[in-house]
Amino acid sequence: MRRFLCLLTLTVSCLLAAGCQQDFNTQYAETERKVKAAEAKIDGEMAKEAKREPGENGNSD
């Protein structure tokens, strides 16, 4: 009986750890996707800005 409880505790602990790892991996992948999307947006805006003529920007000193 004692061995069964020990084995059950170990099994439940492993399942919980595996579930948490999957959640972490899912969150990491989602965050990585968001960062790459933001990076692409910024790169696009910088490319657009680089194509503008120097006198076109709204900040004239």
N, CA, C and O atoms as a GROMACS GRO file, in nm:
protein
  244
    1MET      N    1   0.082  -0.119   0.000
    1MET     CA    2   0.000   0.000   0.000
    1MET      C    3   0.088   0.126   0.000
    1MET      O    4   0.061   0.222  -0.072
    2ARG      N    5   0.191   0.123   0.081
    2ARG     CA    6   0.279   0.240   0.091
    2ARG      C    7   0.350   0.265  -0.042
    2ARG      O    8   0.368   0.379  -0.083
    3ARG      N    9   0.390   0.157  -0.108
    3ARG     CA   10   0.457   0.169  -0.237
    3ARG      C   11   0.362   0.227  -0.341
    3ARG      O   12   0.402   0.309  -0.424
    4PHE      N   13   0.235   0.185  -0.335
    4PHE     CA   14   0.134   0.236  -0.428
    4PHE      C   15   0.115   0.387  -0.410
    4PHE      O   16   0.107   0.460  -0.508
    5LEU      N   17   0.108   0.434  -0.287
    5LEU     CA   18   0.091   0.577  -0.260
    5LEU      C   19   0.212   0.657  -0.308
    5LEU      O   20   0.198   0.767  -0.361
    6CYS      N   21   0.329   0.601  -0.288
    6CYS     CA   22   0.451   0.667  -0.333
    6CYS      C   23   0.452   0.677  -0.485
    6CYS      O   24   0.486   0.781  -0.541
    7LEU      N   25   0.415   0.568  -0.552
    7LEU     CA   26   0.410   0.566  -0.697
    7LEU      C   27   0.303   0.661  -0.749
    7LEU      O   28   0.325   0.731  -0.848
    8LEU      N   29   0.189   0.665  -0.684
    8LEU     CA   30   0.081   0.756  -0.723
    8LEU      C   31   0.124   0.902  -0.708
    8LEU      O   32   0.097   0.984  -0.796
    9THR      N   33   0.191   0.934  -0.600
    9THR     CA   34   0.239   1.070  -0.577
    9THR      C   35   0.341   1.109  -0.683
    9THR      O   36   0.337   1.221  -0.735
   10LEU      N   37   0.430   1.019  -0.715
   10LEU     CA   38   0.530   1.045  -0.818
   10LEU      C   39   0.466   1.066  -0.955
   10LEU      O   40   0.505   1.156  -1.029
   11THR      N   41   0.366   0.983  -0.987
   11THR     CA   42   0.297   0.994  -1.115
   11THR      C   43   0.224   1.127  -1.126
   11THR      O   44   0.233   1.194  -1.228
   12VAL      N   45   0.152   1.164  -1.023
   12VAL     CA   46   0.078   1.291  -1.023
   12VAL      C   47   0.174   1.408  -1.034
   12VAL      O   48   0.147   1.503  -1.108
   13SER      N   49   0.285   1.404  -0.965
   13SER     CA   50   0.384   1.511  -0.971
   13SER      C   51   0.441   1.525  -1.112
   13SER      O   52   0.458   1.636  -1.163
   14CYS      N   53   0.470   1.413  -1.175
   14CYS     CA   54   0.524   1.415  -1.312
   14CYS      C   55   0.422   1.472  -1.410
   14CYS      O   56   0.456   1.549  -1.499
   15LEU      N   57   0.298   1.433  -1.394
   15LEU     CA   58   0.193   1.484  -1.484
   15LEU      C   59   0.174   1.635  -1.466
   15LEU      O   60   0.156   1.707  -1.564
   16LEU      N   61   0.178   1.680  -1.344
   16LEU     CA   62   0.165   1.824  -1.320
   16LEU      C   63   0.284   1.900  -1.377
   16LEU      O   64   0.266   2.007  -1.436
   17ALA      N   65   0.401   1.848  -1.362
   17ALA     CA   66   0.520   1.914  -1.416
   17ALA      C   67   0.515   1.918  -1.568
   17ALA      O   68   0.553   2.018  -1.629
   18ALA      N   69   0.470   1.811  -1.630
   18ALA     CA   70   0.459   1.807  -1.776
   18ALA      C   71   0.356   1.908  -1.824
   18ALA      O   72   0.377   1.974  -1.926
   19GLY      N   73   0.247   1.920  -1.752
   19GLY     CA   74   0.144   2.018  -1.788
   19GLY      C   75   0.195   2.160  -1.777
   19GLY      O   76   0.166   2.243  -1.864
   20CYS      N   77   0.269   2.190  -1.674
   20CYS     CA   78   0.325   2.325  -1.657
   20CYS      C   79   0.427   2.355  -1.765
   20CYS      O   80   0.433   2.467  -1.815
   21GLN      N   81   0.507   2.256  -1.803
   21GLN     CA   82   0.607   2.276  -1.907
   21GLN      C   83   0.540   2.308  -2.039
   21GLN      O   84   0.587   2.393  -2.114
   22GLN      N   85   0.431   2.239  -2.068
   22GLN     CA   86   0.361   2.265  -2.194
   22GLN      C   87   0.303   2.407  -2.193
   22GLN      O   88   0.310   2.476  -2.295
   23ASP      N   89   0.248   2.451  -2.082
   23ASP     CA   90   0.195   2.587  -2.073
   23ASP      C   91   0.306   2.689  -2.095
   23ASP      O   92   0.286   2.788  -2.164
   24PHE      N   93   0.421   2.664  -2.035
   24PHE     CA   94   0.534   2.756  -2.052
   24PHE      C   95   0.575   2.762  -2.198
   24PHE      O   96   0.597   2.871  -2.252
   25ASN      N   97   0.585   2.645  -2.263
   25ASN     CA   98   0.625   2.641  -2.403
   25ASN      C   99   0.524   2.713  -2.491
   25ASN      O  100   0.561   2.783  -2.586
   26THR      N  101   0.396   2.697  -2.461
   26THR     CA  102   0.292   2.764  -2.537
   26THR      C  103   0.302   2.915  -2.519
   26THR      O  104   0.293   2.990  -2.616
   27GLN      N  105   0.320   2.959  -2.396
   27GLN     CA  106   0.333   3.103  -2.369
   27GLN      C  107   0.458   3.158  -2.436
   27GLN      O  108   0.454   3.268  -2.492
   28TYR      N  109   0.567   3.085  -2.433
   28TYR     CA  110   0.691   3.130  -2.494
   28TYR      C  111   0.673   3.146  -2.644
   28TYR      O  112   0.717   3.246  -2.703
   29ALA      N  113   0.609   3.048  -2.707
   29ALA     CA  114   0.587   3.054  -2.852
   29ALA      C  115   0.498   3.172  -2.888
   29ALA      O  116   0.523   3.240  -2.988
   30GLU      N  117   0.395   3.197  -2.809
   30GLU     CA  118   0.305   3.310  -2.835
   30GLU      C  119   0.378   3.443  -2.820
   30GLU      O  120   0.361   3.534  -2.901
   31THR      N  121   0.459   3.454  -2.717
   31THR     CA  122   0.536   3.577  -2.695
   31THR      C  123   0.637   3.597  -2.807
   31THR      O  124   0.654   3.709  -2.856
   32GLU      N  125   0.701   3.490  -2.850
   32GLU     CA  126   0.797   3.499  -2.959
   32GLU      C  127   0.728   3.545  -3.088
   32GLU      O  128   0.783   3.625  -3.163
   33ARG      N  129   0.607   3.494  -3.112
   33ARG     CA  130   0.531   3.534  -3.231
   33ARG      C  131   0.496   3.683  -3.225
   33ARG      O  132   0.507   3.754  -3.326
   34LYS      N  133   0.455   3.731  -3.108
   34LYS     CA  134   0.421   3.872  -3.092
   34LYS      C  135   0.544   3.961  -3.112
   34LYS      O  136   0.535   4.066  -3.176
   35VAL      N  137   0.657   3.919  -3.058
   35VAL     CA  138   0.780   3.998  -3.071
   35VAL      C  139   0.822   4.005  -3.217
   35VAL      O  140   0.861   4.112  -3.265
   36LYS      N  141   0.813   3.894  -3.288
   36LYS     CA  142   0.851   3.894  -3.430
   36LYS      C  143   0.756   3.981  -3.512
   36LYS      O  144   0.799   4.047  -3.606
   37ALA      N  145   0.627   3.981  -3.478
   37ALA     CA  146   0.531   4.066  -3.548
   37ALA      C  147   0.562   4.213  -3.523
   37ALA      O  148   0.558   4.295  -3.615
   38ALA      N  149   0.592   4.247  -3.398
   38ALA     CA  150   0.627   4.386  -3.365
   38ALA      C  151   0.756   4.426  -3.434
   38ALA      O  152   0.769   4.539  -3.482
   39GLU      N  153   0.851   4.336  -3.440
   39GLU     CA  154   0.979   4.362  -3.506
   39GLU      C  155   0.956   4.389  -3.656
   39GLU      O  156   1.016   4.481  -3.712
   40ALA      N  157   0.871   4.309  -3.719
   40ALA     CA  158   0.842   4.328  -3.862
   40ALA      C  159   0.773   4.461  -3.885
   40ALA      O  160   0.800   4.529  -3.984
   41LYS      N  161   0.684   4.499  -3.794
   41LYS     CA  162   0.613   4.627  -3.807
   41LYS      C  163   0.712   4.744  -3.795
   41LYS      O  164   0.708   4.838  -3.874
   42ILE      N  165   0.800   4.736  -3.698
   42ILE     CA  166   0.900   4.842  -3.678
   42ILE      C  167   0.994   4.849  -3.798
   42ILE      O  168   1.029   4.958  -3.844
   43ASP      N  169   1.036   4.732  -3.848
   43ASP     CA  170   1.124   4.730  -3.965
   43ASP      C  171   1.055   4.794  -4.085
   43ASP      O  172   1.117   4.868  -4.161
   44GLY      N  173   0.926   4.766  -4.102
   44GLY     CA  174   0.851   4.826  -4.211
   44GLY      C  175   0.840   4.976  -4.198
   44GLY      O  176   0.855   5.049  -4.296
   45GLU      N  177   0.814   5.022  -4.076
   45GLU     CA  178   0.804   5.166  -4.052
   45GLU      C  179   0.939   5.235  -4.076
   45GLU      O  180   0.945   5.345  -4.130
   46MET      N  181   1.046   5.170  -4.035
   46MET     CA  182   1.180   5.228  -4.056
   46MET      C  183   1.214   5.233  -4.205
   46MET      O  184   1.276   5.329  -4.251
   47ALA      N  185   1.174   5.130  -4.279
   47ALA     CA  186   1.201   5.129  -4.423
   47ALA      C  187   1.121   5.240  -4.492
   47ALA      O  188   1.172   5.306  -4.582
   48LYS      N  189   0.997   5.259  -4.449
   48LYS     CA  190   0.913   5.366  -4.503
   48LYS      C  191   0.976   5.502  -4.475
   48LYS      O  192   0.984   5.588  -4.563
   49GLU      N  193   1.021   5.519  -4.352
   49GLU     CA  194   1.083   5.645  -4.311
   49GLU      C  195   1.212   5.671  -4.390
   49GLU      O  196   1.241   5.785  -4.425
   50ALA      N  197   1.287   5.567  -4.417
   50ALA     CA  198   1.412   5.582  -4.491
   50ALA      C  199   1.387   5.624  -4.635
   50ALA      O  200   1.471   5.691  -4.696
   51LYS      N  201   1.272   5.586  -4.691
   51LYS     CA  202   1.239   5.622  -4.829
   51LYS      C  203   1.192   5.766  -4.843
   51LYS      O  204   1.197   5.823  -4.952
   52ARG      N  205   1.146   5.824  -4.734
   52ARG     CA  206   1.098   5.962  -4.741
   52ARG      C  207   1.210   6.058  -4.775
   52ARG      O  208   1.326   6.034  -4.744
   53GLU      N  209   1.172   6.164  -4.837
   53GLU     CA  210   1.270   6.270  -4.866
   53GLU      C  211   1.293   6.350  -4.737
   53GLU      O  212   1.203   6.358  -4.654
   54PRO      N  213   1.411   6.408  -4.720
   54PRO     CA  214   1.441   6.479  -4.595
   54PRO      C  215   1.342   6.590  -4.561
   54PRO      O  216   1.318   6.613  -4.442
   55GLY      N  217   1.284   6.658  -4.656
   55GLY     CA  218   1.192   6.768  -4.628
   55GLY      C  219   1.049   6.724  -4.601
   55GLY      O  220   0.966   6.808  -4.567
   56GLU      N  221   1.017   6.596  -4.614
   56GLU     CA  222   0.880   6.549  -4.599
   56GLU      C  223   0.836   6.527  -4.455
   56GLU      O  224   0.716   6.525  -4.428
   57ASN      N  225   0.928   6.510  -4.364
   57ASN     CA  226   0.885   6.481  -4.227
   57ASN      C  227   0.821   6.603  -4.163
   57ASN      O  228   0.850   6.717  -4.200
   58GLY      N  229   0.735   6.579  -4.068
   58GLY     CA  230   0.659   6.687  -4.007
   58GLY      C  231   0.737   6.767  -3.904
   58GLY      O  232   0.685   6.866  -3.853
   59ASN      N  233   0.857   6.728  -3.871
   59ASN     CA  234   0.935   6.796  -3.769
   59ASN      C  235   1.039   6.887  -3.835
   59ASN      O  236   1.154   6.850  -3.853
   60SER      N  237   0.995   7.006  -3.868
   60SER     CA  238   1.091   7.099  -3.927
   60SER      C  239   1.143   7.193  -3.820
   60SER      O  240   1.065   7.255  -3.748
   61ASP      N  241   1.271   7.202  -3.809
   61ASP     CA  242   1.333   7.284  -3.702
   61ASP      C  243   1.359   7.424  -3.750
   61ASP      O  244   1.410   7.506  -3.673
   0.00000   0.00000   0.00000
